[in-house]
């Protein structure tokens, strides 16, 4: 988190799947206490793809309870979830503040097709649930490709987030490529 702050970036922290499934709120609260006031904290990522977790998906009721718990401890930062299958949105109402649509496809054209295909699922989101797209920094060929993917996400009504594991973001040239892409897609 300190390194992200030094780079001028914000980040989210994910909770462990076993802690969520078993509702180990004491462990989750300890993690939150350690990071809640950090200036690099953007959001709490409740879980990655709960619709595909083995041996069975985590029930929506668990996530509704979990979301209420996290929001009670920290109403200032949003809660996020990302689903592998966009149709899962209908099974998880009220489970987070922001749904992240994974726009991880290799080409900008594939990103556009994916976002167009999932538009109906996103339109069905409850009014209080926001939506953004995640563009995978790792799959971008160069800064032009990344800028095109971010622009497509924005054209399709998404805010956007760049996705990379922190270690990958630290790879030589990766942060510079992200900065260049941001300048290109956000330029007037």
Residue, then its C-alpha position, 0 to 999 in steps of 0.5 A: x500500500x505504501x508503494x502504491x501511494x508513492x506511485x500515486x495510485x489507489x488500490x483495493x484489498x481482497x478478503x480471503x475466500x475461506x474467511x468469507x465463506x466461513x464468515x470469519x468476521x473477526x479476521x476480516x475486521x483485523x485486516x480492515x483495521x490495519x488498512x482503513x486509514x491508508x491513503x492508497x485504499x480505494x475499496x474493499x474487494x469482497x471476493x473474486x468470482x464468488x459464482x465459481x468458487x468450489x465446491x459450490x458458489x458462496x450463497x448471496x445471503x452470505x455476501x449480503x451479510x458480509x457487505x453490511x458488516x464491511x459497510x458498518x465498519x467503513x461506510x466511506x469506501x465502496x465494496x466491490x464484487x466481480x463475477x465470472x459469469x455476468x448472469x450471476x448479477x441477478x443471483x447476487x442483488x444487494x451484495x456490493x456497491x459496485x459490480x466489476x465487469x471483467x473486460x479481460x479479452x485480448x483485443x479491443x474489438x473483443x472487449x467491445x463485443x463482451x461489453x455489448x453482450x453483457x449490457x442487458x445484465x448490467x442494465x438489470x442491476x439494482x438502482x443502488x448498485x453501480x458498475x464499472x469495467x476492469x481492463x486487464x493491463x497484462x493483456x494489453x499489447x502496448x499503451x495504444x491497445x490499453x487506451x483503446x480498451x479503456x475508451x471502449x469501457x467508457x463508451x459502454x457506460x463503464x467507469x474503468x479500473x486497470x487490473x494487475x497484480x501488484x507484482x506485475x505492476x512493478x514490472x519494468x515499463x508496466x507503470x509507464x505503459x499505464x500512464x501513457x495509456x491514461x494520457x491518451x484515452x483521457x486527453x480532450 
